[in-house]
Amino acid sequence: MANKKIIVLLALAILSAPNQSRAAGDLAVRLSGRLLLQVEAQGQCWYVNPLDLKRYYLGRPNDALTLMRRLGLGVSNRDLASWRGLAPARLSGRILLRVEAAGEAYYVYPLTLKMYYLGRPTDAFQIMRGLGLGISDQNLSQIPAVAGGPASAVAGAEVSFPLSLMEKKIFDLVNQERSNNGLVPVAWNEAVAAVAREHSQDLAEENSVLIDNNKICSYPFIHHEGTVFGLYHSDRLNNRSIYNFSSSAENIALLPLIKSTVYLSVSPEPPVDCQEKINLLNENYESRVKALATDAEKINAVKSEAAARAGLLAQAKTISVSGLEWHDASEVERQATSGWMASPGHRANILGADYNQSGLGIARVKDYIIITQVFIKTADCGYQGGPCCEKTGYYPYCYLPLECQNNLCQSATPQ
């Protein structure tokens, strides 16, 4: 079962700014609490936080409301009622959260101290733009923008991730889950890891034309069906001369390395739920491929699905990315394990008591990584090229479709 938790986040990122002069500080004081519209660009909306006198990019409606709530000050129903729609001057430009009513958010407009209810994301965004003050690029540049910390980066910058080290760390986290559930950790098998890594690399190559950070949505695609060196993981193991197992399982995950994206929008737009689209595509693909009988049909289904997603990417809206914030490697490692453990099928593979060896391989494709982990239960007999198994009351036997020939398990003799 392919991992459906393909995680795509387009949240608010924060841009760094150069050191500012005394004049910049004066301008920030004058515009404290104001909503600014960048009129010489594409009307991007910014909020000058009265607490630190820095500007915050509001991005899309969902991003904007999320940020405003994060910067909000909790107030009681009693205080709100006593103010009768006009906040005290000390709260000029602040975002207020009604803590006794599910965190309803209000913006205190500095010119009038009137409180505006922000409501739904699109409503909030319209209010923010309606109250916004036009500002030139030159003046805006004088107000420092909030830096995103050590994980932030400018658009297009590459961040290095140590894939080999991440393989071992995710493997250790998976073993920790086994230990937490009273199971013996699985041993690392480098030959199995090489097969897992090769499948991740094949998927990465396929996804190179399905992912574009300059599009509003990408359409990545992971699947257990292989088109290069074996349809399923047991076939791939055999095709790389690994036979000494009696049972096996495979988990796959695709995770973003980018935590958030800042892009420039010409006008307010409704939120786009990329994750919902991808989940639906995944569900439809899995239903179709399960109904197919032959290997050839399944391989054709993979190719057809990849082509369809490439078409969706070509039709997706192009955006102008102005900043990226990246995950730390440790965040991605934890997400991989927690995502698998939250999925019943993947959890069952991790907690398979019979499995005693495993290998894990990672490949990177643009701003994502693909992780494949294969589990096996090693066999002492019955595998291709190995001794035939013996059991009291039974003839010597091998695992299907092999047959016992001269005390060794071999491919069935052609009729």
C-alpha distance (Angstrom), angle and dihedral (degrees) to the residues before:
residue distance angle dihedral
M1 . . .
A2 3.79 . .
N3 3.75 117.9 .
K4 3.80 109.1 -97.9
K5 3.74 93.5 -169.8
I6 3.75 95.5 90.3
I7 3.72 98.3 162.1
V8 3.93 117.8 -142.3
L9 3.78 116.6 171.4
L10 3.81 124.6 -175.2
A11 3.79 102.1 173.8
L12 3.78 133.6 142.4
A13 3.79 116.7 -60.2
I14 3.77 123.8 -170.6
L15 3.79 126.0 -131.9
S16 3.78 127.4 -138.9
A17 3.79 120.9 -127.4
P18 3.82 135.2 -161.2
N19 3.79 122.2 -102.2
Q20 3.76 111.4 -73.2
S21 3.78 132.1 -137.9
R22 3.79 129.1 -123.9
A23 3.83 88.9 -94.2
A24 3.77 89.7 59.6
G25 3.78 90.4 56.0
D26 3.79 90.8 50.9
L27 3.80 91.8 51.8
A28 3.80 91.7 48.7
V29 3.82 89.9 52.2
R30 3.81 91.5 51.3
L31 3.81 91.2 48.9
S32 3.80 96.8 40.7
G33 3.80 110.5 148.4
R34 3.80 94.1 6.1
L35 3.79 127.7 132.8
L36 3.81 109.9 -129.7
L37 3.80 128.7 -156.6
Q38 3.81 116.1 -154.2
V39 3.82 96.4 -136.5
E40 3.81 97.9 179.9
A41 3.79 92.7 55.0
Q42 3.80 122.6 39.1
G43 3.79 100.8 -55.1
Q44 3.81 95.5 -87.5
C45 3.79 112.1 -179.0
W46 3.82 123.8 -130.7
Y47 3.82 133.4 -178.2
V48 3.82 121.8 -146.2
N49 3.80 105.6 -145.6
P50 3.85 110.7 -140.6
L51 3.81 90.8 -148.7
D52 3.81 98.2 61.7
L53 3.85 102.1 9.3
K54 3.79 91.0 -127.6
R55 3.78 128.0 128.3
Y56 3.79 123.9 -115.2
Y57 3.80 122.4 -158.5
L58 3.81 110.9 -126.8
G59 3.81 98.9 -158.8
R60 3.81 116.2 176.8
P61 3.83 124.5 -0.4
N62 3.80 95.4 -95.1
D63 3.80 91.4 45.3
A64 3.79 92.2 48.4
L65 3.79 95.6 51.3
T66 3.79 92.0 44.5
L67 3.79 90.8 53.4
M68 3.78 94.0 45.8
R69 3.80 90.6 52.0
R70 3.80 90.8 48.7
L71 3.81 90.4 54.5
G72 3.82 92.9 43.1
L73 3.80 129.3 121.4
G74 3.79 117.4 -135.7
V75 3.81 116.3 -122.6
S76 3.79 132.8 179.6
N77 3.81 128.6 -117.7
R78 3.79 88.1 -115.5
D79 3.80 93.3 57.9
L80 3.79 92.6 45.5
A81 3.78 91.6 51.2
S82 3.81 92.9 48.6
W83 3.79 92.8 53.1
R84 3.83 93.0 56.4
G85 3.79 95.0 -150.9
L86 3.81 97.6 -43.4
A87 3.79 118.2 90.8
P88 3.83 124.4 -146.6
A89 3.81 115.4 -90.3
R90 3.82 90.5 -112.3
L91 3.84 87.7 67.2
S92 3.80 95.1 52.5
G93 3.81 110.3 146.4
R94 3.80 94.2 3.0
I95 3.80 128.0 133.0
L96 3.80 111.4 -125.4
L97 3.79 124.4 -156.1
R98 3.80 119.0 -156.4
V99 3.80 96.5 -138.7
E100 3.81 94.8 -172.6
A101 3.80 92.7 54.8
A102 3.83 107.3 52.1
G103 3.80 92.8 -77.2
E104 3.83 99.6 -65.1
A105 3.81 106.5 -169.3
Y106 3.81 127.8 -134.2
Y107 3.82 130.7 -177.3
V108 3.82 118.4 -144.8
Y109 3.82 106.7 -143.0
P110 3.83 106.4 -140.5
L111 3.83 96.6 -143.9
T112 3.80 95.7 56.7
L113 3.85 105.4 10.1
K114 3.80 86.6 -128.9
M115 3.82 113.9 151.7
Y116 3.81 115.9 -128.0
Y117 3.79 118.2 -159.5
L118 3.81 107.9 -131.3
G119 3.82 98.1 -158.6
R120 3.80 117.1 165.9
P121 3.83 121.3 11.7
T122 3.81 95.0 -102.8
D123 3.82 92.1 45.1
A124 3.79 91.1 49.1
F125 3.78 91.9 49.1
Q126 3.80 92.4 51.1
I127 3.81 90.5 50.7
M128 3.78 91.7 49.1
R129 3.79 93.2 50.5
G130 3.81 92.2 43.1
L131 3.81 91.2 55.8
G132 3.80 93.5 40.1
L133 3.79 124.3 122.8
G134 3.79 117.7 -137.8
I135 3.80 113.9 -120.3
S136 3.80 134.1 -179.4
D137 3.78 122.6 -119.2
Q138 3.81 90.3 -114.6
N139 3.81 93.8 54.4
L140 3.79 92.9 41.4
S141 3.80 90.8 53.8
Q142 3.81 88.8 60.4
I143 3.82 91.0 65.8
P144 3.82 111.2 76.3
A145 3.79 116.6 -119.7
V146 3.78 119.4 -138.5
A147 3.79 114.2 -97.7
G148 3.79 116.6 -130.2
G149 3.80 95.3 -137.0
P150 3.82 127.1 -117.6
A151 3.82 93.8 -36.2
S152 3.83 96.0 58.1
A153 3.77 122.2 101.5
V154 3.78 139.3 174.2
A155 3.79 119.4 -100.0
G156 3.78 113.2 -75.3
A157 3.80 96.3 14.4
E158 3.80 114.3 136.9
V159 3.79 119.6 -132.1
S160 3.78 118.2 -158.6
F161 3.81 120.0 -128.1
P162 3.84 120.4 -168.7
L163 3.80 98.8 -127.8
S164 3.82 97.6 -178.4
L165 3.78 91.4 51.1
M166 3.80 91.3 45.1
E167 3.82 89.9 53.3
K168 3.78 91.4 58.4
K169 3.81 93.8 42.9
I170 3.81 93.8 51.6
F171 3.81 88.8 45.7
D172 3.82 89.1 53.4
L173 3.82 91.3 48.1
V174 3.81 89.7 52.4
N175 3.81 89.8 50.5
Q176 3.79 89.2 49.5
E177 3.80 88.6 57.5
R178 3.81 89.3 51.9
S179 3.81 90.9 49.9
N180 3.81 90.8 47.6
N181 3.81 87.4 57.0
G182 3.81 95.7 48.1
L183 3.82 96.6 -100.4
V184 3.78 130.3 131.5
P185 3.84 112.1 -108.2
V186 3.80 116.1 -108.3
A187 3.81 117.6 -114.3
W188 3.81 120.8 -117.3
N189 3.82 113.0 -105.4
E190 3.81 110.9 -166.2
A191 3.82 94.1 -164.6
V192 3.82 90.0 54.8
A193 3.82 89.6 44.9
A194 3.81 89.6 54.9
V195 3.81 90.3 54.9
A196 3.82 91.4 47.4
R197 3.81 90.7 48.0
E198 3.79 91.7 49.8
H199 3.81 91.3 54.0
S200 3.82 90.1 49.0
Q201 3.81 89.1 51.4
D202 3.81 92.0 50.0
L203 3.80 89.9 50.9
A204 3.81 90.5 47.2
E205 3.79 91.2 54.4
E206 3.80 90.4 49.5
N207 3.83 91.1 49.3
S208 3.80 95.1 49.7
V209 3.82 88.9 90.9
L210 3.83 94.7 40.5
I211 3.82 98.7 59.4
D212 3.80 126.9 67.9
N213 3.80 121.9 158.2
N214 3.81 89.3 -158.1
K215 3.81 90.9 66.1
I216 3.81 125.0 82.2
C217 3.83 88.4 -123.4
S218 3.78 133.6 16.1
Y219 3.80 121.6 -156.1
P220 3.84 108.4 -143.7
F221 3.78 118.7 -179.5
I222 3.81 129.1 -156.9
H223 3.78 125.4 176.2
H224 3.78 142.1 159.0
E225 3.79 93.5 -125.4
G226 3.79 109.5 98.3
T227 3.79 125.1 -155.2
V228 3.82 99.2 -172.8
F229 3.83 114.6 48.9
G230 3.79 107.8 0.6
L231 3.78 137.9 -9.7
Y232 3.82 96.2 -122.0
H233 3.76 134.9 16.8
S234 3.83 95.3 -96.3
D235 3.82 88.6 54.0
R236 3.79 90.3 49.2
L237 3.79 91.7 49.9
N238 3.81 91.2 50.4
N239 3.81 91.7 46.1
R240 3.79 88.1 57.3
S241 3.84 91.5 50.0
I242 3.81 96.5 -101.3
Y243 3.81 107.7 136.4
N244 3.80 107.1 140.3
F245 3.80 98.0 100.8
S246 3.77 133.1 94.6
S247 3.81 97.9 -164.3
S248 3.80 136.1 12.2
A249 3.81 143.8 177.3
E250 3.79 138.4 -166.9
N251 3.82 135.5 -148.0
I252 3.81 123.5 -168.3
A253 3.79 130.4 -172.5
L254 3.79 135.0 177.5
L255 3.80 116.1 -158.4
P256 3.82 133.6 179.3
L257 3.78 118.8 -119.3
I258 3.81 89.7 -158.8
K259 3.78 115.6 80.8
S260 3.80 97.0 -168.2
T261 3.79 142.3 -4.0
V262 3.79 129.5 -146.5
Y263 3.78 113.6 -155.0
L264 3.77 135.4 171.0
S265 3.79 118.2 -110.4
V266 3.79 125.0 -161.8
S267 3.79 93.6 -149.7
P268 3.81 139.8 -7.8
E269 3.78 111.0 -68.2
P270 3.80 134.7 -174.7
P271 3.81 116.1 -96.9
V272 3.81 115.5 -89.4
D273 3.80 115.9 -143.3
C274 3.80 102.0 -153.7
Q275 3.80 91.9 170.7
E276 3.80 92.6 58.6
K277 3.80 90.9 52.3
I278 3.80 92.6 49.5
N279 3.79 93.2 46.7
L280 3.80 90.3 53.6
L281 3.80 91.8 48.4
N282 3.80 90.5 50.3
E283 3.80 93.5 49.0
N284 3.80 92.5 49.2
Y285 3.80 92.5 47.9
E286 3.80 93.9 49.3
S287 3.80 91.8 49.4
R288 3.80 91.4 51.1
V289 3.79 97.6 45.8
K290 3.82 93.5 48.3
A291 3.79 89.5 57.8
L292 3.81 93.5 54.5
A293 3.80 118.6 98.8
T294 3.80 107.8 -162.2
D295 3.79 134.1 56.1
A296 3.80 90.8 -124.7
E297 3.80 91.7 54.9
K298 3.79 91.4 51.0
I299 3.79 93.4 48.8
N300 3.81 89.7 50.2
A301 3.82 88.9 50.1
V302 3.82 90.5 55.0
K303 3.79 92.4 50.1
S304 3.80 92.5 45.3
E305 3.81 92.4 50.1
A306 3.81 92.6 48.7
A307 3.81 90.6 50.4
A308 3.81 91.5 49.3
R309 3.81 91.9 51.3
A310 3.79 91.0 48.4
G311 3.80 86.6 55.9
L312 3.81 91.4 51.4
L313 3.80 90.5 50.8
A314 3.80 91.2 51.3
Q315 3.82 89.5 53.7
A316 3.81 95.0 45.9
K317 3.78 119.1 109.5
T318 3.80 115.2 -94.0
I319 3.81 115.0 -127.7
S320 3.79 132.6 -165.1
V321 3.79 106.8 -122.1
S322 3.79 114.0 -149.9
G323 3.79 101.0 172.5
L324 3.79 145.1 3.2
E325 3.78 134.4 -155.8
W326 3.78 116.7 -155.6
H327 3.78 131.7 -150.1
D328 3.77 120.1 -118.5
A329 3.80 113.0 -113.1
S330 3.80 89.5 -114.4
E331 3.82 90.7 57.3
V332 3.80 91.4 53.9
E333 3.82 91.7 47.0
R334 3.80 91.8 53.4
Q335 3.81 92.3 45.2
A336 3.79 91.5 53.8
T337 3.78 93.3 54.5
S338 3.80 97.1 39.3
G339 3.81 90.9 47.9
W340 3.79 91.8 53.3
M341 3.79 92.5 45.5
A342 3.82 90.5 51.8
S343 3.83 91.2 55.8
P344 3.84 114.4 76.7
G345 3.81 95.5 -143.5
H346 3.79 95.7 46.9
R347 3.81 91.4 43.0
A348 3.81 90.2 53.5
N349 3.81 90.3 54.2
I350 3.81 92.3 49.0
L351 3.80 91.3 48.6
G352 3.80 95.6 42.9
A353 3.80 101.4 137.5
D354 3.82 94.4 -156.6
Y355 3.81 96.0 56.3
N356 3.79 113.2 98.2
Q357 3.82 104.4 166.0
S358 3.77 134.9 41.8
G359 3.77 144.3 168.3
L360 3.80 130.3 -156.3
G361 3.80 129.0 -161.6
I362 3.81 132.5 -174.8
A363 3.80 131.4 -161.4
R364 3.79 127.3 -176.9
V365 3.79 124.5 -136.8
K366 3.79 113.9 -176.4
D367 3.81 106.6 -61.0
Y368 3.82 96.9 -10.2
I369 3.78 136.7 71.2
I370 3.80 126.0 -145.8
I371 3.80 116.6 -148.1
T372 3.81 123.5 -164.2
Q373 3.81 122.6 -176.7
V374 3.80 122.3 -175.5
F375 3.81 122.6 -165.2
I376 3.81 124.6 -161.9
K377 3.78 138.7 -176.2
T378 3.77 105.2 -142.0
A379 3.81 118.5 -131.9
D380 3.81 128.9 -148.2
C381 3.77 93.2 -155.2
G382 3.78 143.4 2.1
Y383 3.81 97.9 60.4
Q384 3.79 126.4 115.3
G385 3.78 110.1 -72.6
G386 3.80 91.8 7.2
P387 3.80 130.5 107.9
C388 3.77 119.7 -76.8
C389 3.80 114.8 -102.6
E390 3.76 120.8 -113.2
K391 3.77 128.6 -152.4
T392 3.80 129.8 171.0
G393 3.78 110.5 -96.3
Y394 3.82 93.9 14.6
Y395 3.76 134.3 92.3
P396 3.84 115.2 -114.8
Y397 3.80 107.3 -77.9
C398 3.82 144.0 -173.5
Y399 3.79 133.8 -153.5
L400 3.79 111.8 -87.2
P401 2.96 132.7 -62.4
L402 3.81 89.9 23.3
E403 3.78 124.5 86.2
C404 3.78 133.1 -155.1
Q405 3.84 113.5 -100.3
N406 3.82 120.4 171.3
N407 3.82 90.2 -17.6
L408 3.85 91.7 -55.0
C409 3.82 128.5 101.7
Q410 3.80 111.1 -117.7
S411 3.77 139.7 162.7
A412 3.77 113.0 -74.6
T413 3.78 113.9 -86.7
P414 3.83 109.8 -105.5
Q415 3.79 113.0 -110.3
